[in-house]
Amino acid sequence: MNFNTTNILFMIFMTILFLIIGFKYGKTANKRGYIEGLKIGLSLILILVFINVLFCHSNFSIERLIYYLILILSSIAGSMIGINKKEL
């Protein structure tokens, strides 16, 4: 596999991971799934940015910003789905 294929597969994996984490977090929330998804998404993104700055020393770019926004939207969507799928 080349570098681009690996990047795309990693992006898909991280998006699904954030969706699942948001779903699990949304099932425990009482209301406002989008706020809960935003909170968990931002906290995970802050951890990723910290690790990236600490170990990779890479510059911040527009591509990285779009990547983080996609992950945050994924966690928000997962949380909204999770709060709607809660067992009553």
SULQUIUR-V354610 format. One record per residue. N is the residue number from 1. RES is the residue in three letters. PHI is phi in whole degrees, -180 to 180 (* if undefined). D_LAST is the distance of its C-alpha to the last C-alpha in Angstrom with 1 decimal. Layout:
N;RES;PHI;D_LAST
N;RES;PHI;D_LAST
//
This chain:
1;MET;*;45.8
2;ASN;-90;47.0
3;PHE;-64;45.8
4;ASN;-66;44.0
5;THR;-64;42.1
6;THR;-64;41.0
7;ASN;-63;39.9
8;ILE;-66;37.8
9;LEU;-63;36.1
10;PHE;-66;35.4
11;MET;-64;33.9
12;ILE;-64;31.6
13;PHE;-61;30.6
14;MET;-67;29.9
15;THR;-65;27.9
16;ILE;-66;25.6
17;LEU;-62;25.4
18;PHE;-66;24.5
19;LEU;-63;21.8
20;ILE;-67;20.3
21;ILE;-64;20.6
22;GLY;-63;19.0
23;PHE;-63;16.1
24;LYS;-63;15.6
25;TYR;-69;16.3
26;GLY;-68;13.9
27;LYS;-68;10.9
28;THR;-91;12.0
29;ALA;-80;12.8
30;ASN;-93;11.4
31;LYS;-157;13.3
32;ARG;53;16.4
33;GLY;-62;15.8
34;TYR;-67;19.5
35;ILE;-69;20.8
36;GLU;-64;19.0
37;GLY;-65;20.4
38;LEU;-66;23.7
39;LYS;-64;23.9
40;ILE;-69;23.3
41;GLY;-64;25.5
42;LEU;-65;28.3
43;SER;-67;28.3
44;LEU;-68;28.6
45;ILE;-65;31.3
46;LEU;-62;33.2
47;ILE;-65;33.3
48;LEU;-63;34.6
49;VAL;-65;37.2
50;PHE;-61;38.4
51;ILE;-64;38.9
52;ASN;-64;40.5
53;VAL;-69;42.9
54;LEU;-69;43.7
55;PHE;-104;44.4
56;CYS;-94;45.2
57;HIS;55;47.0
58;SER;-94;46.3
59;ASN;-77;46.6
60;PHE;-82;43.8
61;SER;-133;43.9
62;ILE;-67;42.2
63;GLU;-65;41.0
64;ARG;-67;39.2
65;LEU;-63;37.7
66;ILE;-64;36.3
67;TYR;-59;35.0
68;TYR;-67;33.1
69;LEU;-66;31.8
70;ILE;-63;30.4
71;LEU;-65;28.7
72;ILE;-65;27.2
73;LEU;-63;26.0
74;SER;-65;24.5
75;SER;-69;22.5
76;ILE;-65;21.4
77;ALA;-63;20.3
78;GLY;-62;18.5
79;SER;-68;16.6
80;MET;-67;15.8
81;ILE;-66;14.6
82;GLY;-64;12.5
83;ILE;-72;10.7
84;ASN;-83;10.1
85;LYS;-97;9.0
86;LYS;-67;6.3
87;GLU;-74;3.8
88;LEU;-93;0.0
//
